[in-house]
Amino acid sequence: MTSLSGFHAIVPAGGAGTRLWPLSRSGRPKFLLDITGAGRSLLQQTWDRLLPLTGASGVLVVTGRSHVEAVAEQLPELPQANLLAEPSPRDSAAAICLAAAVVVSRDPDAVVGSFAADHVIQDVPALHAAIVEAVAAARDGYVVTIGIAPTRPSTAFGYVRLGEALGVAGAPSALAVEAFVEKPDAATARAYLADGRHRWNAGMFISRADVLLEELSRSRPELHAGLLEIAAAWDTPERDDALGRAWPDLERVAIDYAVAEPAAARGRVAVVPADLGWDDVGDFASLAGLLNGSGPLQVLGDDAQVLAVDAGGLAVAAGGRLVAVLGLEDVMVVDTPDALLITTRDRAQQVKGVVDRLRATGRGDLL
C-alpha cells in the first residue's frame, strides 16, 4: 500500500477502559495493553495499520499528560512534535479538532482521519481500501465516516443509516448519511441488522482538516475559537500559556455531537460501508470472541496458568498464580495481582459499575 499524499491520521488515545477493569487501569489503560495476544499493544496495532498510508510523520497521537511517556516508549518512530498532550480530558471533539487545527497550521490542504487507539481490525487491506475512498470523498468536501458491517444485533454501538449513492469520483461506495442513530434497544438492533440499511458507527471520521474545523465553528463556535487559539501557539514557546488560558474552559463533547450529526443534518456527511472484522474490545465478552484458543474457555496470558474443567468463557491469568475454573459456562475470570473479577458474559457490560463503586468508596488505589 502506497502512502496517501496529504493524508494525516489522528489517533485519540484516552479513556480508562473501565469495562475491562481490573486489567485496564487509569494509569495503564487498554490502548497500552496487548489484550489480544498479538504481541503488540492496541495502540501499536493502530500505528501498524496507519503507517503504510501516512508514513511516520503523518500520524498524530493525542493523549493525556500522564500517558505521554508510555506512548513515546511504545511508538519510538512517532515524531515528538506529533505527540499532543492534553492537560485534562475534554472528550473527542477537543482532542481530534485540536490535532486537525495543528495539522492545518502545518499543511493547509491536509485531509485528516481519526482512528481510535484501542480498537481491533482484522482485515487491514479492507480498511486501507475504505480509507482511500473516504479520502477521495473528503477532498470533495464531505465529512466521511466508515460504516462497519454489523455482525450481530448489538445494543452497545451507535449506527449510521445509509442513504443514496453520491457519485463521487474515486469513491464509488460512498453514500449519503441519512442519520446517526443512538445505541438502540435489542428489538431495534435486530431490525437494523435485518434491513441492511444500517452500519455500526465506529467513530472513524475522515475530512479535509479545514472542512472539519468549519463544521465545528458552525455548531460549537466557542470550542472552535478556543482550539484555534491553542493551535496557533502549538509550535511556539507560547504553547503552555495558551493551554492554560483556553483548555480549562473548553466544552466536553464527543465529535459525533459537535460535528458529525449537525453536518449530517446539512447533507455534508458521507459513509463508506466496509467489512473490516472490527471490534472496539468494549468488554470481556467482546475480548473472549477475539481470542483464538482451542477450548471453550478462552485464555489471555499463560495457558499453563489456567486449569479449565467443564468450563467456558474467558480467563485472564495476570496475577502470577494458577486460575482453576470448574463447571462454569460463560464465566469471565480476570485475575491480577491486586484484584480479582468474576462475572458472567451477560453482565460484562456492567463492569463499569464496579469501577464506579470503587471510586465512590475511596478505593482509588485500585483504579
SEFINU-749686 format. One record per residue (C-alpha): residue in three letters; x, y, z; residue number from 1. Coordinates in nm, 4 decimals, decimal comma. Layout:
<doses>
 rest        x        y        z  nr
  ALA        X        Y        Z NUM
...
</doses>
This chain:
<doses>
 rest        x        y        z  nr
  MET   0,0000   0,0000   0,0000   1
  THR   0,1478   0,3358  -0,1017   2
  SER   0,1029   0,6371   0,1212   3
  LEU  -0,1719   0,8890   0,0502   4
  SER  -0,0303   1,2320  -0,0238   5
  GLY  -0,1581   1,4966   0,2178   6
  PHE  -0,3316   1,2468   0,4455   7
  HIS  -0,2731   1,2673   0,8216   8
  ALA  -0,4047   1,0190   1,0790   9
  ILE  -0,5175   1,1430   1,4211  10
  VAL  -0,5180   0,8838   1,6996  11
  PRO  -0,7039   0,9927   2,0139  12
  ALA  -0,5581   0,7775   2,2914  13
  GLY  -0,7605   0,8362   2,6045  14
  GLY  -1,0069   0,6773   2,8410  15
  ALA  -0,9508   0,4190   3,1101  16
  GLY  -1,1309   0,1202   2,9551  17
  THR  -1,3378   0,0770   3,2700  18
  ARG  -1,5336  -0,2206   3,1332  19
  LEU  -1,2020  -0,4061   3,1159  20
  TRP  -1,1162  -0,3494   3,4833  21
  PRO  -0,9100  -0,4804   3,6583  22
  LEU  -0,6915  -0,5481   3,3541  23
  SER  -0,7245  -0,1905   3,2274  24
  ARG  -0,6492   0,0861   3,4787  25
  SER  -0,6359   0,4652   3,4582  26
  GLY  -0,2561   0,4544   3,4740  27
  ARG  -0,2295   0,1730   3,2198  28
  PRO  -0,5447   0,1853   3,0037  29
  LYS  -0,6374  -0,0719   2,7439  30
  PHE  -0,4783   0,1065   2,4478  31
  LEU  -0,1374   0,0487   2,6088  32
  LEU  -0,2038  -0,3234   2,6636  33
  ASP  -0,1654  -0,6284   2,4434  34
  ILE  -0,5062  -0,7679   2,5260  35
  THR  -0,5439  -0,9813   2,2135  36
  GLY  -0,2227  -1,1802   2,2476  37
  ALA  -0,0834  -1,0276   1,9266  38
  GLY   0,2494  -0,9272   2,0788  39
  ARG   0,1674  -0,5575   2,0199  40
  SER  -0,0474  -0,3230   2,2253  41
  LEU  -0,3724  -0,1945   2,0749  42
  LEU  -0,2015   0,1427   2,0203  43
  GLN   0,0884  -0,0227   1,8404  44
  GLN  -0,1516  -0,2239   1,6243  45
  THR  -0,3292   0,1008   1,5316  46
  TRP   0,0063   0,2540   1,4377  47
  ASP   0,0958  -0,0516   1,2289  48
  ARG  -0,2307  -0,0194   1,0320  49
  LEU  -0,1945   0,3518   0,9609  50
  LEU   0,1773   0,3747   0,8895  51
  PRO   0,1579   0,2493   0,5269  52
  LEU  -0,0941   0,5244   0,4457  53
  THR   0,0760   0,8165   0,6183  54
  GLY   0,4388   0,7460   0,6970  55
  ALA   0,5660   0,8170   1,0478  56
  SER   0,5420   1,1951   1,0035  57
  GLY   0,1736   1,1713   0,9134  58
  VAL   0,0452   1,0258   1,2424  59
  LEU  -0,0520   1,2445   1,5380  60
  VAL  -0,1393   1,0927   1,8755  61
  VAL  -0,3426   1,2921   2,1278  62
  THR  -0,3200   1,1606   2,4828  63
  GLY  -0,3221   1,2712   2,8454  64
  ARG  -0,0070   1,4083   3,0017  65
  SER   0,0206   1,1048   3,2296  66
  HIS   0,0462   0,8739   2,9271  67
  VAL   0,2915   1,0721   2,7140  68
  GLU   0,5962   0,8773   2,8300  69
  ALA   0,4349   0,5376   2,7717  70
  VAL   0,3071   0,6374   2,4267  71
  ALA   0,6514   0,7661   2,3256  72
  GLU   0,8086   0,4436   2,4505  73
  GLN   0,5665   0,2258   2,2545  74
  LEU   0,5905   0,4375   1,9365  75
  PRO   0,9582   0,5336   1,9067  76
  GLU   0,9145   0,6398   1,5400  77
  LEU   0,6437   0,8936   1,6263  78
  PRO   0,7896   1,2455   1,5910  79
  GLN   0,7901   1,4305   1,9215  80
  ALA   0,6069   1,7210   1,7557  81
  ASN   0,3222   1,4833   1,6687  82
  LEU   0,2577   1,3708   2,0262  83
  LEU  -0,0049   1,6113   2,1607  84
  ALA  -0,0586   1,6102   2,5361  85
  GLU  -0,3938   1,7161   2,6830  86
  PRO  -0,3792   1,8805   3,0259  87
  SER  -0,7104   1,7138   3,1175  88
  PRO  -0,9785   1,5087   2,9384  89
  ARG  -1,2122   1,7113   2,7164  90
  ASP  -1,3670   1,4297   2,5087  91
  SER  -1,3140   1,3503   2,1426  92
  ALA  -1,4175   1,6777   1,9759  93
  ALA  -1,1459   1,8763   2,1531  94
  ALA  -0,8810   1,6069   2,1021  95
  ILE  -0,9468   1,5449   1,7330  96
  CYS  -1,0146   1,9052   1,6326  97
  LEU  -0,7077   2,0337   1,8179  98
  ALA  -0,4965   1,7913   1,6172  99
  ALA  -0,6766   1,8971   1,2978 100
  ALA  -0,6048   2,2630   1,3762 101
  VAL  -0,2365   2,1851   1,4349 102
  VAL  -0,2260   1,9954   1,1047 103
  VAL  -0,3873   2,2876   0,9175 104
  SER  -0,1205   2,5222   1,0511 105
  ARG   0,1437   2,2917   0,9030 106
  ASP  -0,0389   2,1756   0,5882 107
  PRO  -0,3413   2,3906   0,4878 108
  ASP  -0,4658   2,1388   0,2280 109
  ALA  -0,4431   1,8321   0,4516 110
  VAL  -0,7030   1,5589   0,4838 111
  VAL  -0,7253   1,4124   0,8334 112
  GLY  -0,8757   1,0916   0,9622 113
  SER  -0,9468   0,9981   1,3244 114
  PHE  -0,8917   0,6393   1,4378 115
  ALA  -0,9295   0,5184   1,7961 116
  ALA  -0,6188   0,3814   1,9645 117
  ASP  -0,7966   0,0865   2,1253 118
  HIS  -0,9904  -0,0924   1,8516 119
  VAL  -0,9193  -0,4203   1,6700 120
  ILE  -0,9366  -0,4501   1,2901 121
  GLN  -0,8680  -0,7888   1,1374 122
  ASP  -0,8916  -0,7033   0,7646 123
  VAL  -0,6314  -0,4304   0,7182 124
  PRO  -0,6421  -0,4302   0,3336 125
  ALA  -1,0180  -0,3656   0,3525 126
  LEU  -0,9525  -0,0765   0,5912 127
  HIS  -0,6960   0,0721   0,3539 128
  ALA  -0,9360   0,0424   0,0593 129
  ALA  -1,2109   0,2149   0,2595 130
  ILE  -0,9769   0,4966   0,3636 131
  VAL  -0,8702   0,5545   0,0023 132
  GLU  -1,2359   0,6052  -0,0936 133
  ALA  -1,3021   0,8152   0,2163 134
  VAL  -1,0112   1,0469   0,1340 135
  ALA  -1,1474   1,0951  -0,2189 136
  ALA  -1,4906   1,1866  -0,0806 137
  ALA  -1,3288   1,4138   0,1789 138
  ARG  -1,1461   1,6043  -0,0944 139
  ASP  -1,4911   1,6636  -0,2461 140
  GLY  -1,5912   1,8468   0,0722 141
  TYR  -1,7626   1,5748   0,2731 142
  VAL  -1,7049   1,4650   0,6298 143
  VAL  -1,6809   1,0888   0,5808 144
  THR  -1,7357   0,8047   0,8226 145
  ILE  -1,6545   0,4382   0,7671 146
  GLY  -1,9675   0,2342   0,8332 147
  ILE  -1,8883  -0,1075   0,9762 148
  ALA  -2,0950  -0,4024   0,8546 149
  PRO  -2,2729  -0,5287   1,1694 150
  THR  -2,2186  -0,8929   1,2587 151
  ARG  -2,4788  -0,9098   1,5355 152
  PRO  -2,7698  -0,7007   1,6686 153
  SER  -2,5550  -0,5027   1,9112 154
  THR  -2,7057  -0,2579   2,1576 155
  ALA  -2,3576  -0,1326   2,2527 156
  PHE  -2,2858   0,0692   1,9368 157
  GLY  -2,4369   0,3670   1,7609 158
  TYR  -2,5472   0,3208   1,3995 159
  VAL  -2,5336   0,5071   1,0673 160
  ARG  -2,8385   0,4950   0,8353 161
  LEU  -2,7350   0,4643   0,4706 162
  GLY  -2,8751   0,6949   0,2050 163
  GLU  -2,8320   0,7360  -0,1703 164
  ALA  -2,5112   0,6925  -0,3681 165
  LEU  -2,3199   1,0200  -0,4018 166
  GLY  -2,1363   0,9507  -0,7274 167
  VAL  -1,8055   1,0889  -0,6031 168
  ALA  -1,5100   1,0266  -0,8340 169
  GLY  -1,2691   0,7833  -0,6706 170
  ALA  -1,5255   0,6816  -0,4085 171
  PRO  -1,7759   0,4506  -0,5805 172
  SER  -1,9001   0,3091  -0,2486 173
  ALA  -1,9684   0,6463  -0,0855 174
  LEU  -2,3283   0,7015   0,0205 175
  ALA  -2,5094   0,9874   0,1880 176
  VAL  -2,5683   0,9544   0,5618 177
  GLU  -2,9381   0,9845   0,6341 178
  ALA  -2,8896   0,9907   1,0101 179
  PHE  -2,6737   0,8897   1,3019 180
  VAL  -2,8721   0,6708   1,5387 181
  GLU  -2,8026   0,6317   1,9110 182
  LYS  -2,7474   0,2923   2,0723 183
  PRO  -3,0747   0,1036   2,0132 184
  ASP  -3,2704  -0,1396   2,2244 185
  ALA  -3,2486  -0,5094   2,1378 186
  ALA  -3,5559  -0,5192   1,9105 187
  THR  -3,4426  -0,2155   1,7147 188
  ALA  -3,0911  -0,3583   1,6805 189
  ARG  -3,2364  -0,6772   1,5340 190
  ALA  -3,4390  -0,4711   1,2864 191
  TYR  -3,1263  -0,2756   1,1861 192
  LEU  -2,9374  -0,5971   1,1219 193
  ALA  -3,2209  -0,7310   0,9080 194
  ASP  -3,2878  -0,4228   0,6957 195
  GLY  -2,9343  -0,3855   0,5578 196
  ARG  -2,9558  -0,0051   0,5719 197
  HIS  -2,7601   0,0450   0,8914 198
  ARG  -2,3925   0,0211   0,9780 199
  TRP  -2,2098   0,0478   1,3083 200
  ASN  -2,0611   0,3882   1,3793 201
  ALA  -1,7020   0,3135   1,4843 202
  GLY  -1,6058   0,6801   1,5207 203
  MET  -1,3736   0,6842   1,2192 204
  PHE  -1,4112   1,0251   1,0539 205
  ILE  -1,2160   1,1473   0,7505 206
  SER  -1,2344   1,5064   0,6286 207
  ARG  -1,0361   1,7908   0,4891 208
  ALA  -0,8980   1,9489   0,8039 209
  ASP  -1,0337   2,2916   0,7134 210
  VAL  -1,3795   2,1453   0,6481 211
  LEU  -1,3796   1,9676   0,9849 212
  LEU  -1,2940   2,2928   1,1613 213
  GLU  -1,5534   2,4848   0,9605 214
  GLU  -1,8226   2,2382   1,0662 215
  LEU  -1,7094   2,2708   1,4283 216
  SER  -1,7314   2,6504   1,4053 217
  ARG  -2,0932   2,6238   1,2884 218
  SER  -2,2140   2,4132   1,5790 219
  ARG  -1,9659   2,4912   1,8585 220
  PRO  -1,8146   2,8370   1,7891 221
  GLU  -1,6677   2,8796   2,1383 222
  LEU  -1,4969   2,5416   2,1292 223
  HIS  -1,3670   2,6228   1,7801 224
  ALA  -1,2252   2,9580   1,8936 225
  GLY  -1,0521   2,8065   2,1950 226
  LEU  -0,8904   2,5312   1,9905 227
  LEU  -0,7682   2,7753   1,7260 228
  GLU  -0,6090   2,9879   1,9977 229
  ILE  -0,4221   2,6848   2,1307 230
  ALA  -0,3265   2,5539   1,7857 231
  ALA  -0,1850   2,8920   1,6820 232
  ALA   0,0625   2,8660   1,9688 233
  TRP   0,1278   2,4924   1,9497 234
  ASP   0,4574   2,5018   1,7645 235
  THR   0,5803   2,8083   1,9573 236
  PRO   0,7122   2,8759   2,3090 237
  GLU   0,3654   3,0148   2,3944 238
  ARG   0,2000   2,6719   2,3911 239
  ASP   0,1734   2,6238   2,7677 240
  ASP   0,0370   2,9748   2,8204 241
  ALA  -0,2297   2,9197   2,5543 242
  LEU  -0,3254   2,5828   2,7031 243
  GLY  -0,3513   2,7345   3,0488 244
  ARG  -0,5804   3,0124   2,9251 245
  ALA  -0,8098   2,8210   2,6928 246
  TRP  -0,8087   2,4496   2,7739 247
  PRO  -0,9912   2,4500   3,1122 248
  ASP  -1,2969   2,6214   2,9617 249
  LEU  -1,3328   2,4014   2,6532 250
  GLU  -1,6631   2,2178   2,6236 251
  ARG  -1,6521   1,8430   2,6860 252
  VAL  -1,8384   1,6924   2,3901 253
  ALA  -1,7981   1,3974   2,1541 254
  ILE  -1,7132   1,4692   1,7923 255
  ASP  -2,0307   1,2862   1,6885 256
  TYR  -2,2439   1,5548   1,8560 257
  ALA  -2,0187   1,8514   1,7828 258
  VAL  -1,9512   1,7818   1,4147 259
  ALA  -2,0913   1,4633   1,2602 260
  GLU  -2,4605   1,4894   1,3497 261
  PRO  -2,5007   1,8627   1,2716 262
  ALA  -2,3108   1,8190   0,9434 263
  ALA  -2,5274   1,5189   0,8509 264
  ALA  -2,8386   1,7306   0,9009 265
  ARG  -2,6955   1,9672   0,6373 266
  GLY  -2,6221   1,6815   0,3953 267
  ARG  -2,2453   1,7114   0,4354 268
  VAL  -2,1660   1,3628   0,5705 269
  ALA  -2,0874   1,0579   0,3597 270
  VAL  -2,0352   0,6970   0,4601 271
  VAL  -1,8121   0,4342   0,3030 272
  PRO  -1,9505   0,0921   0,4051 273
  ALA  -1,6847  -0,1644   0,4895 274
  ASP  -1,6483  -0,5103   0,6393 275
  LEU  -1,3298  -0,4908   0,8443 276
  GLY  -1,3533  -0,7532   1,1161 277
  TRP  -1,3817  -0,4590   1,3560 278
  ASP  -1,4359  -0,4615   1,7317 279
  ASP  -1,3963  -0,1935   1,9958 280
  VAL  -1,2981  -0,4535   2,2602 281
  GLY  -1,5520  -0,2853   2,4835 282
  ASP  -1,5807  -0,5575   2,7479 283
  PHE  -1,4557  -0,9022   2,8404 284
  ALA  -1,7275  -1,0780   2,6393 285
  SER  -1,6041  -0,8946   2,3314 286
  LEU  -1,2457  -0,9858   2,4158 287
  ALA  -1,3349  -1,3545   2,4509 288
  GLY  -1,4707  -1,3501   2,0968 289
  LEU  -1,1409  -1,2173   1,9609 290
  LEU  -0,9140  -1,4824   2,1105 291
  ASN  -0,8355  -1,7960   1,9143 292
  GLY  -0,7944  -2,0607   2,1802 293
  SER  -0,8951  -2,4155   2,1018 294
  GLY  -1,1134  -2,4826   2,4045 295
  PRO  -1,4436  -2,3385   2,5280 296
  LEU  -1,2567  -2,1357   2,7916 297
  GLN  -1,0537  -1,8691   2,6105 298
  VAL  -0,7304  -1,7717   2,7860 299
  LEU  -0,5403  -1,4439   2,7818 300
  GLY  -0,1965  -1,4874   2,9313 301
  ASP  -0,0061  -1,8054   3,0058 302
  ASP  -0,2151  -2,1131   2,9206 303
  ALA  -0,0184  -2,3105   3,1789 304
  GLN  -0,1584  -2,0825   3,4496 305
  VAL  -0,5206  -2,1769   3,3707 306
  LEU  -0,6858  -2,5089   3,4539 307
  ALA  -1,0302  -2,5483   3,2942 308
  VAL  -1,2596  -2,8411   3,3755 309
  ASP  -1,6005  -2,8396   3,2059 310
  ALA  -1,5814  -2,4597   3,1835 311
  GLY  -1,6380  -2,1990   2,9138 312
  GLY  -1,5922  -1,8259   2,8750 313
  LEU  -1,2754  -1,6295   2,9438 314
  ALA  -0,9893  -1,6483   3,1916 315
  VAL  -0,7254  -1,3770   3,2181 316
  ALA  -0,4220  -1,5033   3,4075 317
  ALA  -0,2277  -1,1913   3,5036 318
  GLY  -0,1970  -1,2455   3,8767 319
  GLY   0,1023  -1,4741   3,8825 320
  ARG  -0,0886  -1,7725   4,0186 321
  LEU  -0,2937  -2,0657   3,8909 322
  VAL  -0,6532  -1,9927   3,7914 323
  ALA  -0,8778  -2,3016   3,8093 324
  VAL  -1,2330  -2,2869   3,6672 325
  LEU  -1,4630  -2,5814   3,7292 326
  GLY  -1,8116  -2,6416   3,5918 327
  LEU  -1,8985  -2,2845   3,4893 328
  GLU  -2,0189  -2,1717   3,1478 329
  ASP  -1,9976  -1,8174   3,0062 330
  VAL  -1,7863  -1,7078   3,3021 331
  MET  -1,5385  -1,4185   3,2929 332
  VAL  -1,2488  -1,4610   3,5392 333
  VAL  -0,9884  -1,1840   3,5427 334
  ASP  -0,7034  -1,2328   3,7897 335
  THR  -0,4485  -0,9552   3,8535 336
  PRO  -0,2014  -0,9113   4,1410 337
  ASP  -0,4280  -0,6799   4,3423 338
  ALA  -0,7829  -0,7507   4,2214 339
  LEU  -0,9926  -1,0440   4,1027 340
  LEU  -1,3065  -1,0038   3,8910 341
  ILE  -1,5593  -1,2839   3,8416 342
  THR  -1,8696  -1,2167   3,6339 343
  THR  -2,0755  -1,3655   3,3509 344
  ARG  -2,0751  -1,2974   2,9790 345
  ASP  -2,4233  -1,1429   3,0051 346
  ARG  -2,3100  -0,8902   3,2645 347
  ALA  -1,9738  -0,7994   3,1114 348
  GLN  -2,1045  -0,4560   3,0054 349
  GLN  -2,1788  -0,3767   3,3710 350
  VAL  -1,8184  -0,3969   3,4945 351
  LYS  -1,8042  -0,0178   3,4743 352
  GLY  -2,0442  -0,0198   3,7703 353
  VAL  -1,7795  -0,1950   3,9797 354
  VAL  -1,5344   0,0822   3,8947 355
  ASP  -1,7945   0,3443   3,9870 356
  ARG  -1,8487   0,1710   4,3219 357
  LEU  -1,4749   0,1565   4,3924 358
  ARG  -1,4435   0,5256   4,3151 359
  ALA  -1,7383   0,6115   4,5401 360
  THR  -1,5897   0,4150   4,8292 361
  GLY  -1,2474   0,5777   4,8014 362
  ARG  -1,0594   0,2831   4,6506 363
  GLY  -0,8689   0,4954   4,4011 364
  ASP  -0,5668   0,2713   4,4566 365
  LEU  -0,7439   0,0055   4,2502 366
  LEU  -0,8415   0,2304   3,9624 367
</doses>
